[in-house]
């Protein structure tokens, strides 16, 4: 083995290692970890926009798990001869079904948010009366502020308002601050994962890592939007501007997030349908000219010649049809069978080598 070959293998091994690290970090830290973190935030706030973001993280985790399981099943070559093309359809088929589930879930969330947004609240006045009573008590007894600062007074007023039919977004300032802090952790983690995937994608040229990086950037933006909404609601309530319009911020942001996430899953479903429809592969997916040239070169001097190469999408792989025809004037008929077998073996090896490691030729 030459030094150049050993260096190339070491470089390929390092690239594969970086890719595995990026995928595992994205799954366990950016997926499972943040989904649990958002579940804690939702338990503390009961916010519909946090619930929407939590379902998005859970959806990413399950989608990644489907891809991992189907990739493992596709790598099992025990019965590959029975399903030469069908095994490559497992991954897109599983993701397609899950896309339908996520679109349905996000549609239901969007409908609930829209209903909360347009419905008219008709409070009976007891909640506002209780809140005004608390504020008036602290105004008449200034010494009570020694135990309760001004911000805590508003929190206490909100509690009494909720108990008597008013509305409250977060139980108290402690829960609100904890929710904002945890969502801030989500933003920082997603941003760090995006930076790492961006570096690995640039150096290694991995499309999988680049796709993960784009997903992390998208999650960073949505989580930042949730933090801004929660902070704006908190500031308005502390300044005494809470009311009907402030209560509509949460369902409004939840509606926008639901529609955006549903759009992303619809786009994903379209990509899976493209992989399942057996249509001719485009030039961006397969370099047919290079495959044709490799096949023709492998058949030089043989009794066959390559007329054309056709490429069709077949799930995660690609189905290639090589059109071979007898070549005239190349040897006697006595050795045709042996030459045909050798030519077919050389052609298959050349086409697989030209397709590259990133494409599974079926």
N, C-alpha and C positions, 0 to 999 in steps of 0.2 A: 504494500500500500504506500503510495507516494505521500509526500508532505502536504501537497495541495489537496489531495483527497481527504486526508485526515483532518486538515483544517476546515474543509467544507462540511464534513460530517459533524465536527465539534460546533461549528456555527449554527448548523441546522438543529442540533440538539439543544443549544442555548435558546434559539428562537422558539422551539416547541416548549421548552420549560417556562419561558416568559409568558407564552400564550396560555399554558395551563394555570399559572399563578393568577393571571388576569381573570380567567373564567371562574376559578374557584373563589377568588375574592369577591367578584361580582355576585356570585350565587349566595355564598354564606354571609358575607358582610353586607353587601348592597341589597341583597334580596331578603333572606331569612331574618337577619338581624334587624334591619330597618322595618320590616313588616311587624315584628314583635314590638319594636319601639313605638310605632304608630298605633298599635293596639293599646298600649299603655296611655298614649295621649288621648285616644278616643274614649277610653274608660274614664279619663279625668274630665274631659270637656263635653262629651256627647255631641261633638261638632259634626255636621254632615259633610263638610269639606274634608275633614280629617278622615272620616270614614271612607270617602271616595278615594283619597290618596292611599289609604291602607289596602283597599281592594285592588288598586293598581299594583302595589308591591306584591300582594299575594298572587295576583295574576302573572307577574313576571317570574315569580318563584316556580309556580306550577308549569308554566310554559317551558322554563329551563329544564325542569325535571322531565317533562315529556321528551324534550330533545335529547337529554342524556340517556333515557331509557331506550328510546328508539335507535339512537346511535349505537348503543351496546347490542341491541338486537340485530342491527344491520351488520355489525362486525362479526357476529356469529356465523361462520361459514359452513356449519354442519349440514344445513339444508339449502345452501345457496343454489344448488343445481335445480331445486324444485321451484324456486322463486327468483329467477335471474333478474327480473325487472321489478316485481312486486315489493321486494324488501326495501327498495329505495323510496317507496311511497309511504312507508310507515310514519316517518317524521312529519312531512307536510300534512298527512291525513289527521294525525293526532292534534297538531297545532290548529288545524282548520276547525275541528270540533270545539276546541277550547276557545278559539276566537268567537265562535257563535255564542258560547256561554258568556264570555266577557261582554260582548256587545249587548246581550240581553240584560246582564246585570247592570251595566252602565246606563242602559235605556231606562230601566226601572228607577235607578237613582236620579236620573235627570227628570223623570216625571214627578217623583216625590219632591224634588227641589223646586220644580216649577209650580207645583201645587202649593208648597209653602210660601212661594214668592208672590203668588197672585191672590191667595186667600186673604180676606179682610179679618183682622183681629178685632174682636168686640169685648174688651175687658169690662168688667163690671165696676171698676173704680176702686175696689177694695185694696188691690195691690199698690196703686199709686197713693192711696190714703195712708196705708201703713208706712210707705217710704217717707212720705211727707211728715208723718208723725215722728219718725225716728230723727229726721233732720231738724225738726222744730225742737225736739227734746235737747239735742246737742247744742242748738243755738241758744236756748234758754239757760242751759247749764254748761257754760264754757269750760268748767273744770273737768268735765267728762273727757275733754280732748287730751287730758294728760294720759289717759289709758287708751283712748282711741284717736289716732291721728286722723286728719281729714280724709285721706284715702280709705282708711278702714271704716270710716263712717258710711261712705258710699257703698262699700261692700256689704256692711250690715244692713243698710237700707234695701239693697238689692235682694238680700236673703229674705227679709220680711215681705218684700213685694212679691217674690216667687211663692212664698207660703200662702199668700192671700189672693193668688190668681194672676199675679204679674208675670213678666217674662224675665229670664236671666240666662245669659249665655254660658257663663262659667260659674261654678259654685262660689269660689272666692279667689282672692288675688294669688294665694299660694298655688292653687291648681293652675291658674292662668300662667303664672311665671314658669311653673314647671313644664307646661305644655309648650310654651315658646322656646324654652331651653332645649327640650328634647327635639323639637322640630329643627332648631338650629344645628343640633348634632347631626341630624339627617342631611341637612344641606352641606355641612362640612365634609361628611363621609362621602356623599355623592360627588362632590367637587374633587376630592382627592382621588377617588376612583376614576373620574373622567380624565384627570391629568395623567394618571398612570397608564390608562388604556390609550390615551393619545400618544404618549411617548413610545409605548410598545408597538402600536399600530404603525407609527412612522418608521421605526427602525426595522421591524420585521415584515411589514407589508401584509399583516393579517387582516382579512376582511371581517372575521368574527370579532376580533378585538375592536376594530373600528366601529362595528355596529353596537357593541357594548358601550363604547365611549359615547356614541350619539344618544343612547338610551339614558346613560348617567347624566348627560347634560340636560336632557329633557326633564328628568326627575328633579334636578337641581332647580330648574326654573319653576316647576309646579310647587315644590316645597317652599321656595322663597315667597311665592305668591301667597301661600297659606300663612306664613309667618307675618307678612305685611298686613294681611287681613285681620289676623288675631291681634296684632299690635295696634292697628287703627281702631278696632272695636274697644280694646282696653282703654286707650287714651280718651276716646269719646265718652265712655262710661264714667271714667274718673273725673272728667270735666263737667259731668252732669248733662251730657247731650244724648244720653241713651233714650231710645224710643222706638217707634215703629220702623223708621228707616234704617236705623242701626241694626235692628233685628233681622232685616232683609239681606244684610251683607253676607252672612253665612250661607243661606240657600242660593244666593246669586253666584257666589264663587263656586259652590258645589255644582251648580248647573253648568257653568262654563267648563269646569274640570271634567265632568262626566261626558260632555259632548266631545271635548278634545281627546280624551282617552278612548272613547268609542270610535272616533275617527281613526286613531292609530291602529286599533284592532281590525277595523274594516280594511285598512290598507294592508295590514299583515295577511288578512284572509285572501286578498287579491293576489298577493305574492305566492301563497300556498296553492291557489287555484292555477296559477301560471305553471307551477312545478308539476301539477297533476294532469294537465290537459293534453299532454303528448304533442304539443305543437312544436314546430320547427324552432330549434334554439337560435337565438340571435347571435350576431358576431361578437357581442360583448361577453357572452357566456362561453362560446366555443370558437376557436380559430379553425374553421373548416379548411381554409386554404393550406394551413400548416399540416393538418392531418392528411389532406390529399397528397401533399408533397412528400410526407414521410412514408405513406403507403406506396407511392410510385417509386420512391428510392429503394424501398425494401424489395420491390418486385423486379428490379433491374436484372436482366438476364434470365428471368423465369419464364414459364410458359403462360403466365397470366399477366394482365395489366389492369391498373386501377382506372376506372372510368369516372367515378365520382364518389364522394363521401357525404352522407346525410346525417345530421345530428338532430335529435329530438329530446325534449325535456322528459325526464323519467324520475320524478321525485327529487331526491337529493343527488341523483346521478344523472347520467346522460346516456341515451341509447344511440349508438352509432351503427349505421348501415353502410358498409363498404361495398360498392358495386364493382365486382371483379369479372373480367371477361377474358376468354382465351386470346392469347397473343399469337398471331400468325407468324410462321417461319422461325420458330424458336425450338429446335430439337425434334427428335423422332417421337412417335406415339408410344414406344415401348416403355419409356420412363416417365410418362405423364403423371401417373398416380403418385409416385415418390416426389416428383417436383412440385406437384400441387400441394401435398402435405407440408413440405418444407416452406413453400411460398406463403401458405396460410399462417404458419407459425411465425414466420418473420414479419408478416404484415400485422398480425395481432400485437406482437411485441412492439413494433414501431409505432403503431397507433396509440397504445397505452403509454409509451414513453413520451410521445408528443403531447398527449392530453395533460400530463403532469400529475403531481401528487394531489392537487386540490380538486381533481375531477375523477369521479369513479365511472369508468367505462364498463358498461354492461353488455 
